[in-house]
Amino acid sequence: MAIPLAERMRPVSLETFMGQGHLLAEGRTLRQAIESGNLHSMLFWGPPGTGKTTLARLIARHSKADFLAISAVLSGVKEIRAAIEQAKQSQQLGVSTLLFVDEVHRFNKSQQDAFLPHVEDGTFTFVGATTENPSFELNNALLSRARLYRLKPLETEALQRIIGQALQHETVDVKLDLPSAGIEQIIAAADGDARRALNILEIVIGLAEEQKEGTGTVSEAQIAQVVAEGGRRFDKGGDLFYEQISALHKSVRGSNPDAALYWFARMVDGGVDPLYVARRVVRMASEDIGNADPRALQIALNGWESYERLGSPEGELAIAQAISYLAVAPKSNAIYQAWNRVMADVKGGGSSEVPVHLRNAPTKVMKELGYGRAYRYAHDEADGYAAGETYFPDETGERRYYHPVERGMEIKIKQRLEYLQQLDREARK
């Protein structure tokens, strides 16, 4: 079986390790500990593909220690004891051991208890990797004996270098002419995960290799197809079914209760499950009415619940009531548009971290990291509003997605938002 590209590209020295400059730059604590050989138990906390396993391997290599890895997902107390025994045997031969525990947050209490004494007596140097907050997943005894290092998603520059090196790697047979826009697509899809970037790149290289000419080209469209999440169309009926539900939805949007009721009746008469229509009506309430009349959503839910309680034919009248109310209600797609804008931003951007001042700090570790220290409690501010406060990630800056319309309840919502925005402008002068 061919070795995956991500494994072939795994760095073999600290100099070739990409990212995590806040931990490994010259003069940083972790870098100094590695270079001095003064190792200590550690916890690497970060998202997938940020180098947790690789860094542990490099530390073992630099320290001339045996690297012993176990998975908390696959290992029980038996496997832990076997690893401990192997470390003791190496210790008797004068060789130290670095025991790496992947997904350490999956260890239960008994597994952690079996593990702890040997961390304390120096049988091995413990390095744990976790994608979850260790404050919640590990017991205090183990947490207090390991220094926590937070790994961050890889930045664009690091991913560009990784992709560039991979394209030139000796194990890649085809010389791939990859467009810069294609590289950007891969980086965006990777979302700070080097492994994901290399996995995508390997598929792209495979497409180029199919040309069997030594030099390959892959189009932006092909790359887009590789990185696309994809999705399967959910089809419960034929074209007529969807044409009728479309006609019903557009009649509601167009404020024509008579046509809306007609299409609902056509669908019921054709044998459609009224619960399907009820679910679609709830969608209409948010998509086409929103905060112009917040009651619409509740009335739609009431129609759904009434049908579940009564069944046919009595319950159909409740759905019809909801449909007619939605049709005559003031219309706004401001929430619908806002949601589409924000989802486009989220999918197109990286996983920006939550600002430190917005994070809760229920544990000592989190308090020490400064979580929530600068948070302003809005209820203690004038008018119950922290004017000038920021709630978006630092990388994105302030955004505006929701633009209320001049109809229904949204008239008042718009006035309120404009007032608050004015307070923000004055506070930031």
WOKAPE-V785805 format. One record per backbone hydrogen bond with DSSP energy under -0.5 kcal/mol. NH is the residue of the N-H (numbers start at 0). CO is the residue of the C=O. E is the energy in kcal/mol with one decimal. If there is no record, write none. Layout:
NH,CO,E / NH,CO,E
This chain:
6,3,-0.6 / 7,3,-2.1 / 8,4,-2.0 / 9,6,-1.2 / 15,12,-0.7 / 16,12,-0.5 / 16,13,-0.7 / 22,19,-1.9 / 23,19,-2.2 / 24,20,-1.9 / 27,24,-2.3 / 30,22,-1.1 / 31,27,-2.6 / 32,28,-2.4 / 33,29,-2.4 / 34,30,-2.5 / 35,31,-2.2 / 36,32,-0.9 / 37,32,-0.9 / 38,36,-1.7 / 41,125,-2.7 / 42,146,-2.6 / 43,127,-3.5 / 44,42,-0.7 / 44,148,-2.8 / 45,43,-0.6 / 45,129,-2.1 / 49,46,-0.8 / 54,50,-2.6 / 55,51,-1.8 / 56,52,-2.2 / 57,53,-2.4 / 58,54,-2.3 / 59,55,-2.1 / 60,56,-2.5 / 61,57,-2.7 / 62,58,-1.9 / 63,59,-0.5 / 63,60,-0.9 / 64,59,-2.6 / 65,95,-2.7 / 67,65,-0.7 / 67,97,-2.7 / 69,99,-2.6 / 71,69,-0.5 / 71,101,-2.8 / 74,70,-2.2 / 79,75,-1.9 / 80,76,-2.5 / 81,77,-1.9 / 82,78,-2.1 / 83,79,-2.4 / 84,80,-2.4 / 85,81,-2.1 / 86,82,-2.1 / 87,83,-2.1 / 88,84,-2.0 / 89,85,-1.9 / 90,86,-2.1 / 91,87,-1.9 / 92,88,-0.9 / 93,90,-1.6 / 94,89,-2.8 / 95,93,-0.5 / 97,65,-3.4 / 98,96,-0.6 / 98,124,-2.3 / 99,67,-3.2 / 99,97,-0.7 / 100,98,-0.5 / 100,126,-2.4 / 101,69,-2.4 / 101,99,-0.6 / 103,100,-0.7 / 103,128,-2.3 / 105,102,-2.6 / 106,103,-1.8 / 111,107,-2.3 / 112,108,-2.6 / 113,109,-1.9 / 114,110,-1.2 / 115,111,-2.2 / 116,112,-0.7 / 117,114,-0.8 / 118,114,-0.9 / 118,115,-1.1 / 119,115,-2.0 / 120,116,-2.0 / 121,118,-0.6 / 122,117,-1.3 / 123,117,-0.9 / 124,96,-2.9 / 125,123,-0.6 / 126,98,-2.4 / 127,41,-2.4 / 128,100,-2.5 / 129,43,-2.5 / 135,132,-1.6 / 136,132,-1.1 / 137,133,-2.2 / 142,138,-2.5 / 143,139,-2.4 / 144,140,-0.6 / 144,141,-0.9 / 145,142,-1.0 / 146,40,-2.7 / 148,42,-3.2 / 150,44,-2.8 / 150,148,-0.6 / 153,191,-2.5 / 158,154,-2.2 / 159,155,-2.6 / 160,156,-2.0 / 161,157,-2.3 / 162,158,-2.6 / 163,159,-2.5 / 164,160,-2.6 / 165,161,-2.3 / 166,162,-2.2 / 167,163,-0.9 / 168,165,-1.1 / 171,168,-1.9 / 172,170,-0.8 / 174,213,-3.1 / 175,173,-0.9 / 176,215,-3.1 / 177,175,-1.1 / 178,176,-0.6 / 178,217,-0.6 / 181,178,-0.5 / 182,178,-2.0 / 183,179,-2.1 / 184,180,-1.8 / 185,181,-2.1 / 186,182,-2.6 / 187,183,-2.5 / 188,184,-2.3 / 189,185,-2.2 / 190,186,-1.5 / 191,186,-0.6 / 192,189,-1.1 / 193,48,-2.5 / 193,191,-0.7 / 196,192,-2.1 / 197,193,-2.4 / 198,194,-2.4 / 199,195,-2.4 / 200,196,-2.5 / 201,197,-2.3 / 202,198,-1.5 / 203,199,-2.2 / 204,200,-2.9 / 205,201,-2.0 / 206,202,-1.7 / 207,203,-1.8 / 208,204,-2.6 / 209,205,-1.1 / 210,207,-1.7 / 211,208,-1.5 / 215,174,-2.1 / 217,176,-0.9 / 222,218,-2.1 / 223,219,-2.7 / 224,220,-1.9 / 225,221,-1.7 / 226,222,-2.5 / 227,223,-1.5 / 234,232,-0.8 / 235,233,-0.5 / 241,237,-1.5 / 242,238,-2.4 / 243,239,-2.4 / 244,240,-1.9 / 245,241,-1.9 / 246,242,-2.1 / 247,243,-2.4 / 248,244,-2.3 / 249,245,-2.5 / 250,246,-1.8 / 251,247,-2.0 / 252,248,-2.5 / 253,249,-1.9 / 254,251,-1.8 / 255,250,-2.5 / 256,254,-0.6 / 259,255,-2.0 / 260,256,-2.4 / 261,257,-2.1 / 262,258,-2.4 / 263,259,-1.9 / 264,260,-2.4 / 265,261,-2.5 / 266,262,-1.9 / 267,263,-2.3 / 268,264,-2.9 / 269,265,-1.4 / 270,267,-1.5 / 271,266,-2.4 / 273,271,-0.6 / 275,272,-1.5 / 276,272,-1.1 / 277,273,-2.6 / 278,274,-2.2 / 279,275,-1.8 / 280,276,-2.3 / 281,277,-1.6 / 282,278,-1.6 / 283,279,-2.2 / 284,280,-2.0 / 285,281,-1.3 / 286,282,-2.9 / 287,283,-2.6 / 288,283,-0.7 / 288,284,-0.6 / 289,284,-2.6 / 291,288,-2.0 / 292,289,-1.0 / 295,292,-2.2 / 296,293,-0.6 / 297,293,-0.8 / 298,294,-2.5 / 299,295,-2.4 / 300,296,-2.2 / 301,297,-2.4 / 302,298,-2.1 / 303,299,-1.9 / 304,300,-2.7 / 305,301,-2.6 / 306,302,-2.0 / 307,303,-2.0 / 308,304,-1.7 / 309,305,-2.6 / 310,306,-3.1 / 314,310,-3.3 / 315,312,-0.9 / 316,312,-0.7 / 316,313,-1.1 / 317,313,-0.6 / 318,314,-1.4 / 319,315,-2.3 / 320,316,-2.3 / 321,317,-2.1 / 322,318,-2.6 / 323,319,-2.4 / 324,320,-2.1 / 325,321,-2.5 / 326,322,-2.0 / 327,323,-1.5 / 328,324,-1.1 / 331,287,-1.9 / 336,332,-2.8 / 337,333,-2.5 / 338,334,-2.7 / 339,335,-2.0 / 340,336,-2.5 / 341,337,-2.6 / 342,338,-2.4 / 343,339,-2.1 / 344,340,-2.1 / 345,341,-2.6 / 346,342,-2.7 / 347,343,-1.9 / 348,344,-1.4 / 351,349,-1.6 / 357,354,-1.8 / 358,355,-1.3 / 366,362,-1.9 / 367,363,-2.5 / 368,364,-1.4 / 369,366,-1.7 / 370,365,-2.2 / 371,355,-3.0 / 372,369,-1.6 / 374,371,-1.2 / 376,374,-0.6 / 377,375,-0.8 / 379,376,-2.0 / 380,377,-1.8 / 383,380,-2.2 / 384,381,-1.6 / 386,384,-1.6 / 388,385,-2.0 / 395,392,-0.5 / 396,392,-1.7 / 402,400,-0.6 / 406,404,-1.0 / 408,291,-3.0 / 409,406,-1.2 / 410,407,-1.6 / 411,408,-0.7 / 412,408,-1.7 / 413,409,-2.7 / 414,410,-1.8 / 415,411,-2.3 / 416,412,-2.5 / 417,413,-2.4 / 418,414,-1.9 / 419,415,-2.3 / 420,416,-2.6 / 421,417,-1.8 / 422,418,-1.8 / 423,419,-2.0 / 424,420,-2.3 / 425,421,-2.2 / 426,422,-2.1 / 427,423,-1.6 / 428,425,-0.8
